[in-house]
Amino acid sequence: MTLQTLLWLIISLSLLFFLFINLLKKNLISNDLLFFIFASTILSLTLLVFYFYFQDYFISFISSCMLMINNFLLIREIKHIIKHYDFMSLPYFAISIYIFSYLLLLNLRY
């Protein structure tokens, strides 16, 4: 992962939080959605810490796998709440798939 990937992750995460702020204003936040938001934030931080600070690619791969599954469930919960897929939630899922595939290829190389 490069710093550009980190920048895209921050941008897509900020788009997702703008969506959450809009849902919060409309009072549409459920307990499941809150759980997925907090889990996504924690998994993103663990992924970044294990990849950039510890440089442990296997644990960061496991974290990215859990992040990708969590993001899929997060998007599904958002669709359940607002009854359609929102554009602001899709870049975060796409970047998590990219990070997962990158770390998968990195782990297969070693």
Secondary structure, DSSP 8 states (H G I E B T S, - for coil): --HHHHHHHHHHHHHHHHHHHHHHHTT---HHHHHHHHHHHHHHHHHHIIIIIS--HHHHHHHHHHHHHHHHHHHHHHHHHHSS--GGGHHHHHHHHHHHHHHHHHHHH-
